[in-house]
């Protein structure tokens, strides 16, 4: 995949935003403003009845979309919004799964949904996150239960931002499109 058009074709949907690569001070400032602009657009859309449940992915791993998603959560936090980051991205090759219970543990019936949200360092109490969990290598199971959980979290937060795996590596992105929409 070498262009935005090719990526959108693979995703079978238009992208809501594209982030510039942060190389120098100028591109970092532009990227920060793009993030704030997206936060403003999300707030405007939400006020017009758009859902607050959103999925974010990248074409390939290592692109920085998780870091950028955390910045978006901080921007929404600064605007007074309650945000939940849901990590649906399994750890990369050679990485260890989280030692704390998370999404996969709940889907397996090992913990309650209410016990999963944890604070995000560097944010207010309005921002929380749910890790992928100890069973991340299994991927997403029980889509029916996941749908129920996302709906419940959507009632408890202004925005539920799902950090999805890279398009080219994991089938979970395809499985979640009906839940998250296009």
C-alpha positions in Angstrom: 0.0 0.0 0.0 1.6 3.2 -1.2 -1.1 5.8 -1.1 -4.1 7.1 0.8 -6.3 5.9 -2.0 -4.9 2.4 -1.9 -5.4 2.2 1.9 -9.0 3.3 1.7 -9.6 0.7 -1.0 -8.2 -2.0 1.3 -10.3 -0.7 4.2 -13.4 -0.4 2.0 -14.2 2.9 3.6 -12.9 6.4 3.6 -10.6 7.4 6.4 -11.8 10.0 8.9 -8.4 11.5 9.2 -4.8 11.1 8.2 -1.9 12.0 10.4 1.3 13.6 9.2 4.6 12.0 10.1 6.3 13.8 13.1 9.8 14.5 11.9 10.7 18.0 13.1 9.3 20.8 15.2 7.1 22.0 12.3 5.5 18.7 11.6 5.0 18.1 15.3 3.1 21.4 15.6 1.0 20.6 12.6 0.3 17.1 13.9 -0.8 18.6 17.3 -3.2 21.0 15.5 -4.6 18.2 13.3 -5.3 16.2 16.5 -7.1 19.2 18.1 -9.0 19.8 14.8 -10.2 16.1 14.8 -11.2 16.4 18.5 -13.3 19.5 17.6 -14.9 17.6 14.6 -15.7 14.7 16.9 -17.4 17.0 19.4 -19.4 18.8 16.7 -20.5 15.4 15.2 -21.4 14.1 18.6 -23.6 17.2 19.2 -25.4 16.4 16.0 -26.1 12.8 17.2 -23.2 10.9 15.8 -22.0 8.0 17.9 -19.1 8.3 20.3 -17.8 4.8 19.6 -14.9 5.0 17.2 -12.2 2.6 15.9 -8.7 3.7 14.9 -6.2 1.6 13.0 -3.2 2.0 10.8 -2.1 0.2 7.6 1.0 -1.2 9.1 2.4 -1.6 12.6 4.8 0.9 14.1 3.1 3.9 12.5 2.4 5.6 15.9 -1.4 5.4 15.8 -1.6 4.3 19.4 0.5 7.2 20.6 -1.6 9.5 18.4 -4.8 8.0 19.9 -3.6 8.8 23.4 -3.0 12.4 22.3 -6.5 12.5 20.9 -7.8 11.3 24.3 -5.8 14.0 26.0 -7.3 16.6 23.6 -10.8 15.4 24.3 -10.0 15.4 28.1 -8.8 19.0 27.9 -12.2 19.8 26.4 -14.0 18.2 29.3 -15.0 14.9 27.7 -15.1 11.5 29.4 -13.0 9.1 27.3 -12.4 5.4 27.4 -9.5 3.9 25.4 -10.1 0.3 24.6 -7.0 -1.6 23.5 -8.0 -4.2 21.0 -4.5 -4.4 19.6 -2.6 -7.5 20.6 1.1 -7.1 21.5 3.5 -7.3 18.6 5.7 -10.3 17.9 8.0 -11.0 20.8 6.1 -8.7 23.1 4.5 -9.9 26.3 0.8 -9.7 26.9 -0.3 -7.3 29.6 0.0 -8.8 33.1 -3.3 -7.2 34.1 -6.8 -8.4 33.3 -8.3 -6.8 30.2 -10.7 -7.1 27.4 -9.8 -10.7 26.5 -10.1 -11.9 30.1 -13.6 -10.4 30.3 -14.7 -12.0 27.0 -13.4 -15.3 28.4 -15.6 -14.9 31.5 -12.7 -14.5 33.9 -13.4 -10.9 35.2 -16.2 -8.4 35.3 -16.5 -5.6 32.7 -16.7 -3.1 35.5 -13.3 -4.0 36.8 -11.4 -3.3 33.6 -11.0 0.5 33.3 -7.7 1.8 34.6 -6.4 5.4 34.8 -4.3 6.8 31.9 -1.1 8.4 33.2 -0.9 12.1 32.4 -4.7 12.6 32.1 -7.6 13.6 34.4 -10.0 11.1 36.0 -12.2 11.6 32.9 -9.9 9.3 30.9 -9.6 5.6 31.4 -8.3 2.6 29.4 -9.0 -1.1 29.1 -6.0 -3.2 28.1 -6.1 -6.1 25.7 -5.5 -8.4 28.7 -3.6 -11.6 29.5 -5.3 -13.6 26.7 -4.4 -11.2 23.9 -2.8 -13.9 21.8 -6.2 -15.5 21.3 -7.6 -12.4 19.6 -11.1 -11.2 20.0 -13.7 -13.8 21.0 -17.4 -13.5 21.8 -18.4 -10.6 19.5 -21.9 -10.7 21.1 -20.4 -9.9 24.5 -18.1 -7.3 23.1 -21.0 -5.5 21.5 -22.8 -5.4 24.8 -19.7 -4.1 26.6 -19.1 -1.4 24.0 -22.7 -0.3 24.3 -22.4 -0.1 28.1 -19.2 1.8 27.9 -20.7 4.2 25.4 -23.4 5.1 27.9 -20.7 5.7 30.6 -18.4 7.8 28.5 -18.7 10.6 25.9 -16.2 8.8 23.6 -15.0 5.2 23.4 -11.9 5.1 21.3 -10.9 1.6 20.2 -7.2 1.1 19.4 -7.4 -1.5 16.7 -4.6 -3.7 15.3 -3.0 -2.9 12.0 -5.0 -3.7 9.0 -2.5 -5.9 7.3 -1.8 -8.2 10.2 -4.9 -9.1 12.1 -8.4 -10.3 11.2 -9.8 -8.7 14.3 -10.2 -5.4 12.4 -12.5 -7.1 9.9 -14.5 -8.7 12.7 -15.0 -5.3 14.4 -16.2 -3.3 11.4 -19.9 -4.3 11.9 -19.6 -3.3 15.6 -17.8 0.0 15.1 -19.3 0.9 11.7 -17.6 2.4 8.7 
